[in-house]
């Protein structure tokens, strides 16, 4: 694969995929903190937001660290698609 195409694909996965994953993770973590741990809603939102930043940075760094970008792109797409698929199971706070 061309080096420029690989860098563009890594950047797309890092930026767009990281944002999508962190937004979905923030929703799921907030829901689980409120309903499973019985934490106050405001504290749950702040805690989930901070934890989703960690997930964003992990995905961002690993996007440039993996050797096979196509496999990484497919696996990130499947993870985000599964998270979107199960989103209707989360009820509004």
C-alpha positions as CSV (number, residue, x, y, z in Angstrom):
1,X,0.0,0.0,0.0
2,X,1.2,3.5,-0.8
3,X,2.6,5.3,2.3
4,X,0.4,8.4,1.8
5,X,-2.7,6.2,1.6
6,X,-1.7,4.4,4.8
7,X,-1.2,7.7,6.6
8,X,-4.6,9.0,5.5
9,X,-6.4,5.8,6.5
10,X,-4.6,5.8,9.9
11,X,-5.7,9.5,10.4
12,X,-9.3,8.7,9.5
13,X,-9.4,5.8,11.9
14,X,-7.7,7.8,14.6
15,X,-9.8,10.9,14.4
16,X,-13.3,9.8,13.3
17,X,-13.2,6.3,14.8
18,X,-11.8,7.7,18.1
19,X,-14.5,10.3,18.3
20,X,-17.2,7.8,17.5
21,X,-15.9,5.3,20.0
22,X,-15.5,7.8,22.8
23,X,-18.9,9.2,22.3
24,X,-20.6,5.8,22.4
25,X,-18.5,4.7,25.3
26,X,-19.4,7.8,27.2
27,X,-23.1,7.0,26.7
28,X,-22.7,3.4,27.8
29,X,-20.6,4.2,30.8
30,X,-22.9,6.9,32.0
31,X,-25.9,4.5,31.7
32,X,-24.0,1.7,33.6
33,X,-22.7,4.1,36.3
34,X,-26.2,5.4,37.0
35,X,-28.1,2.1,36.8
36,X,-25.5,-0.4,38.1
37,X,-23.5,1.6,40.6
38,X,-26.3,4.0,41.6
39,X,-24.0,7.1,41.2
40,X,-25.4,10.6,40.9
41,X,-26.2,11.5,37.2
42,X,-23.8,14.5,37.1
43,X,-20.9,12.6,38.6
44,X,-21.6,9.6,36.3
45,X,-21.5,11.9,33.2
46,X,-18.2,13.5,34.3
47,X,-16.6,10.2,35.1
48,X,-17.7,8.6,31.9
49,X,-16.5,11.6,29.9
50,X,-13.0,11.4,31.4
51,X,-12.9,7.6,30.8
52,X,-13.9,8.1,27.2
53,X,-10.9,10.5,26.7
54,X,-8.6,7.6,27.8
55,X,-10.3,5.3,25.2
56,X,-9.9,8.0,22.5
57,X,-6.2,8.4,23.2
58,X,-5.7,4.6,23.3
59,X,-7.4,4.2,19.9
60,X,-5.5,7.2,18.5
61,X,-2.1,6.0,19.5
62,X,-2.8,2.4,18.5
63,X,-4.0,3.5,15.0
64,X,-0.4,4.6,14.3
65,X,1.2,1.7,16.1
66,X,-0.4,-1.2,14.3
67,X,1.3,-2.8,11.3
68,X,-1.8,-3.8,9.3
69,X,-4.0,-0.8,8.9
70,X,-6.7,-2.5,6.8
71,X,-7.3,-5.1,9.5
72,X,-7.3,-2.4,12.2
73,X,-9.8,-0.3,10.1
74,X,-12.1,-3.3,9.7
75,X,-12.0,-4.2,13.4
76,X,-12.6,-0.6,14.5
77,X,-15.6,-0.4,12.1
78,X,-17.1,-3.6,13.4
79,X,-16.7,-2.5,17.1
80,X,-18.3,0.9,16.4
81,X,-21.1,-0.8,14.4
82,X,-21.9,-3.2,17.2
83,X,-21.9,-0.3,19.7
84,X,-24.4,1.6,17.5
85,X,-26.5,-1.5,17.0
86,X,-27.0,-2.0,20.8
87,X,-27.6,1.8,21.4
88,X,-31.4,1.4,21.5
89,X,-31.1,-0.8,24.6
90,X,-29.8,2.2,26.5
91,X,-32.7,4.3,27.9
92,X,-32.6,8.0,28.4
93,X,-31.6,9.2,31.9
